Amino acid sequence: MPLHHGPHPPRDDDRDRRRHAVNPFYATADPLGGMTEAPPTHRLPDSPLPPETAYRLVHDELMLDGNARLNLATFVTTWMEPQAGVLMSECRDKNMIDKDEYPRTAELERRCVAMLADLWHAPDPSAAVGCSTTGSSEACMLAGMALKRRWALRNADRYPAKDVRPNLVMGVNVQVCWEKFCNFWEVEARQVPMEGERFHLDPQAAAELCDENTIGVVGILGSTFDGSYEPVAELCAALDALQERTGLDVPVHVDGASGGMVAPFLDEDLVWDFRLPRVASINTSGHKYGLVYPGVGWALWRDAEALPEELVFRVNYLGGDMPTFALNFSRPGAQVAAQYYTFLRLGREGYRAVQQNARDIAGSVARRVAALGDFRLLTRGDQLPVFAFTTADDVTAYDVFDVSRRLREGGWLVPAYTFPPHREDLSVLRVVCRNGFSADMADLLLADLERLLPELRRQPHPLTRDKGAATGFHH
């Protein structure tokens, strides 16, 4: 979660502002007897507020947030059916960890794990091990912990000697959660840089970074930078060859935060999952292309051997014997129930139809953006329903940050950002097409972009000087 600093120092006019801040109609059904002075915003009020007043104060402030449906930066689900919302409301008071008190919720979690194990071709779905999480970031932390512990157990005679430090190999395009993992768990991050028009991990370069202290290699099925799949099968083949030459047996974790719920339905012939013996674990975000509101993720291991038993804790003070493997303890069961609902509701054919629609819209919008003549596509939305583009070489009057800023004026949140080292010269815009972003909405986006182009072309030069502040989006 983002860090927040303390409140700004109070202004001299704060007391006067509070005196006139609350419309008396908000406070009570009796406008003459209602509260007319707003409560403090950076300390607890002295006394309670009526529920209607508290609701209206919070509701009105939140109106200034962006419209989630127009947020083309986020991969997170922003629309579900009303029935799913009702189901989540019915389960919002259930603590997911309390499996003895809520055994049916625990059973739905178990079924979801089994469904994902089958979807991802686990050798024996009944033997696969998995759990729900708050999202892919937690799932990646758990997978990284399992990789590190397996490596430590194999190297017990050398670790934790001071001169031995484990490392994890990944592309420089990984989501920030992997950098957090390496920082928090004291693992060296070995990153394969971008080169030229290759915007993700190169399998051979990854294999060359591995040594006896490598706990694993991360492959990304759907890069957040441009929506492209990393070549997981080629990565495994390069590590197979490394093992033949050196004896090093390096496992692979597939970060399928987005692609793990796209590729099984639209790219069935693509081999990236447990069909590859070197893939030890996979994660996905139920709240991304799993089509559930935030926050739920999933972490699966191909079998019990891939998840060291000593990482699993068992507690009984809530009643029963509960094995648990998670970074946090209490969390709501509503999202797990919603995931099971969505699996039942859509099935394979339903998921295929939803994801294909998103990919079709992404491809159509990408082609129409390219046809404008001002932009160059990096990706076309034919893997994840996501595409990235930048300004054409001959465009000098404006840049991608100007485009992002101007689209925001119409409510569209289209992120502009620079690429990592070795391609820091490249700044792009990225559009994420999700369930709920319809063809009609795509037409509105293109119409707004076309309307803005004449004004942008008349600029004397790009107007956004502070690239970091040009957009609220950051990797």
N, C-alpha and C positions, 0 to 999 in steps of 0.2 A: 504494500500500500504506500501511497506517497507520504512523505514526512511533512508535517505542518509546524510552522513556528508559532510563537505566541501572538496575541492580538497586537495590532498597531496601537500606539499610545492614543488615549481618548482625545478627541478634538474638543475645543472649547464649547462648540455648539451642540455636543452630544445630548446634554440635558434638554436643551430646547427641541432637538430633533425627536427625542423620546416623547416629549410632551404632546407633540402633534402627529405622532407616527401612526396611531391606530384609529381607523375610522370607527366611530361608535357603533355603526351597524354590524361590524365584525364581532364585537365583544359579547353581545347578548341580544336576545329578542326584543329587549326594551332599550331603544337607543338612548334614552335619557338616563338610564341607570348603568350603562356599560362602562368598561374601562377605556380611558382615552390616553393613557400613557403607556408606551411600549415597554416591555421588560428589557433588562440589560442583555447584551448579546455575548459578553465575555466573562460572565460570572452567573452562578445560579440565581434566579429570581428569589425574592424573599418568600413569596407565597405562590400557591398553585394558580394556574390559569384554567378557565373553562376549556373543555376539549375542542369546541368549535373555534375558539380564538387561537389556541395553539396550532390547530390544523391550518387555519387560514394564513397565519404568519409564516409558517414553514412553506406551505403550498405556494404562496405568492413569491417568496424568494427563489424557489426552485424553478419558477417560470423563466428565469434568466438563463438557465442551463440550455445547452444546445438540444435540438430535436434528435433523439436517438435514431429514429428511422432515416434521418438524412446524414447520419454519421457514416461516411464511407471510409473512415480510417480504421474503425474497429472491426475485428473478426467476430466479436461477441454477438450472440443472438439478440435481436431487438424486437422480435414478434413471435408470439405463440398463440395457439387457439384459445378461446375463452375457457374451454373445458380444462385445459392444462392449468390456467390461472386459478380456477376454482379448486382443482386438486392440490395445487401448491398451498393455497390458503388453508385447506383442511389439514395439511401436514406441517404447517410452519412452527408448531409448538413441539414437534417431536425431535428429540436429540438423537442424531444418527449413531452416536457411540453407544447408546443404551440399548444394546441388542436384546437383552433379556426382557426389558419392558416393552420394546417395540419389535417383536420377532418378525412380523410380516414385512416391516420396512427393511430389516436386515435380509430377509429372503429376497426382496426385490433387488437389493444390491448384489446378492449372490447370483441372481439370474442375469443381471446386466453383465457381470464379469464373464459368465458362461457364454452369453451371446457374443460378446466381443472376442473371446478366445476362439469361438467358432468362425467369426467373421474374419479374423486375422490368421486363420489356418494354423492354430496351435496343434502340435503333433497329437496330443490327447487333450481336448478341451476340458475334460473332467479333471485333469491333473494340473491345468494352468492355475497360477496363483495371481490374485489381483485384488484391488480395492478401489473405492471411490476416494476422491480428494476434493479440495476446494477449487481446483483448476489444474491446468497443465504445469504451472510453475511448481506447485507442491509435488505433482507427480514426477517431474524431472528431478527434484531434490531427492525423492525417495529412490528413484532409479539410480541416480548418482551415488547415493549412500550404499546401495546394494553392490554396485560395481567396485567401489572403494573397499568395502568389507571383504568381498570375494578375493580381491587382489591381496589384501593384507593377510588373509588366512593362508593364501598360497605362498606368501613371502614372510611368514612369521619369524624365520631365522634372520631376516634382514631389517624388518620394519617393526617398531618405529625408530630405527637408528637415525641420528641427527643428519647424516649425510644422504639419507634416502628419502626422496620426496615423490609421492605419486603424481602422475600427470594424466590429463584427459585431453584427447585430440578432437578437434571440431573445426568447422569452418568459421571464418570471422563474421559470417552472417547469422550466427545463432541468436536466438532470443536472449534477452539480458538475464533470464533466470539461470542460464548456464554459467555466466560470469559470476553471478551471485553464489551459485553452488561452489565454484572453485575458490572463491574468496572465503566463504563461511566455513568450508570444510578443509581448507588448507591444501588444495590440490592445484598443481601448476596447470594453467590453461595453455595448451599448445594449439594455436589457431592457424589454419591454412588461409593465406590471404587471397583476396580477389585478384584476378589478373585479366586485363583486357576486357573482353565481353563475357568472361566466365564470372558469374556473380555468386557462386556457391562453391562448396568443397570439391576439390579434385581428389579422386580416390587414391591415385598413386602418391600424390604429395602427402596425403594423410598417413598412408602406410609408412612413408619415409620418416615421419615424425615419431613413430612408435618405438619404444624400447622396453626393457624388462620392467620398468616402473609405470608403464601405461595401464591404467585401469580399464580403459575402453575407448571407443570412438563413437561420436554422436553423428548420426545421419538425420537430416531434416527432410521430412516429407511435406514440403510446402514452406518455402522460405518467406518470412514476414517482409523481407525487402522487396521481393518482386513476384512472389507466388509460385516460383518454380520448384519442382521436385529435385532433391539431390539423388544421384544414382546409387541407391543403396545396394543393389545387386553387384554393381561394379566395385563398390567399396568392399563388400564381403569377399569378392574374388581377389582383390589386391591384398587383403589380410590373409586369405588362404595361401597365396603365394609367399607372403612374408613368413608364415608359419613353416612352410616347406623349406625355406632357405635358412631360417634362424631358430625354429622351434618355438617362437613366441606365439602364444594363443591369446589373441586380443578379442574380447567380445564387442558387440555392437549394440548400442541402444538407438532405437528409432524414435525421434521426436515427431510424432504424427499429430501434433496439436490440432492442425487443421486437416491435413491430407489423410489422416487415419480414418476420417469419416467421409472422405470423398473418393479416394482411389478404389476402395473395395466395391463401389457401385458403378463408377464410370470408367475405371481402368483395370478391369478384372484380370487382364493378362500381364499387368505389371507385377513383377515379383519383388517385394520389398519387406515382407512381414515374416512370420515364424516359419514360412516355407524355407527360408534361409537358415541353416543350422547355426550360423554365427550370431543371429539376432537373439539376444538374451532377454530383452525387455522392450516394451512399446508403451507410449503414453498418448492420450488424446484429450481434447477438451470437449466434454459433453456440451459446454455452453458456447461452442463455436459451431462448426458444421455438424455437431451432434444435435443441434436445434433445440437446446434448452436454455432458458434464462440463466444468467450467472448466479452462483458459481458452482460448477461441478466439473471434475476431471476424472480421468481413469488411468491407473497404472497397472500393467499386466506383465508377468514374467512367464517364460515358456513352461517352466516347471518349478517345483519346490527347490531344486538344487540351485536355481538362479537367484533365489532370495534367501540369504543366510538366516537360519532359524533364530540366531541370537539377536537379530534386529526386530523380531516380533515380540511384543510385550503382551502379557496376559494379566488381566485384572479381574477381580471378582467383587469389588465393593459396591458395584451397581446391581449385583445379583448375577449368577451364572459365571461361566468361564469365557471371557471375551478376548480373543487374540486381536491385537490392534497394531497396525503399522502406519503411522501418520505423524506429521509434524505438529498438528494440533489435536485436541481431544474432542471437545464439544463442537458440534456444527449441526445445522438443520437437515432433516431428512427430506425436505420438500423437493429439492432438486433431484435427488435419486428417484423419488416417486415420479417426477416429471420425465426423467430419462426413460424409465420403464414404460410409462405411458406413450412416449414418442416412439419407442421401439415397437410396441404393440400396434400403435395407431398407423404407422407407415409401413413397417415391414421392409423387405429388400426392395420391392418394386416402388413403394412410396418414396423411400430415400433416393432411389435412382432417379425418379421423376423430379424431385425437388432439386437435387444437386445438378442434374442436367439442365434444368431451367436456369439455375444460377450461372452455370458455365455458358449457356447460350447467350444470356444477356451480357455477360462479361465480354465474350467474343464480339458481339455486335457493337457494344459501346467502344471497344478498342479499335475496331475497324473504322468507325465513324470519327473517332478522335484523330486517327492517322489521316483520314481523308481531308481533314481541315487544312493540312499542309504546314501548320505551325509546329507540329510535334513529331517526335520519333519514338516508336514503341520499343521498349526493352523486352517485355513479355506480352502475350496476347490473350491471357485468360484461358488457355487451353489445358492447364494443369489445375492448380487451384483456380476457382472463379475470381481471379485477381489479376490485374495487370498494372504495370508500371510504365511511365512514359516521361520523356523530358522534352525540352524545347529543341527545335531543329537547329542545325549549326548556323543558319543564316538569320536566326532571330536574335536581335541584340537590344531591342527596345524594352523587353521585359524578361523575367525569368520565372521559374516554377513557383517561387515564393510569392511573387506578385499574383500569379494565377490562384494560388491557394487563398491568399488574403481576399481577393475580389470575390471568389466563390463563397467564402464565408459570409459575405454581406447578404447573400441570398439564402443563408441557412445551411448551405452544403459544407460539410467538414471533409475536405480532401487534403490529406497530409502532404506536405513537401518536406524533404529531408535530404541530407547528403549521405553518400555511401561510406563504408568504412575505409581504413587505410589501404593504400595502393589504388583506390578509386575515389578518393576524397574530392577529386575534380568533378565528379558526377553528382548532380542534384536532380531528383525525380519527384514526380507526383505518383500516388498509388491509389487505385480504386478497388475496394473490396465489395464484391457483389454477394449478398446474402439472401436467404429466404426472407421475403418481404420487400426486397428491392425489385419492384416490378418493371416491366417494359415501359409502362406509362411514366414511372418515376425516372427511368433512364432517359426518356425523351425530354423530360423537364430539365434534367441535368445538362444534356447536350444543348438544349435551347439557351440555357443561361450561359454556358461557355461560349457559344457562338455570339451571343449578344455582347459579351465582354471583350471579345477579341479586337474589334475596331478601336476601342478606347485604349487597350493595352498596346496596340501597334503604334499609337500616336505618342506614347511616352518617349521622353528624350533618352531615358536609360532605365534600367531596373531600379525600382524605388525602395525595395526592401533591403536596408543596409545590414541589419542585425539578423543573420540567417537563423540563429538559434531561437530568436523570439518570434520568427515569422509564423510559426504554427505551434499549437499546443501539443503536437504529436512528437514523441521521442522514442527511439528504440531503447 
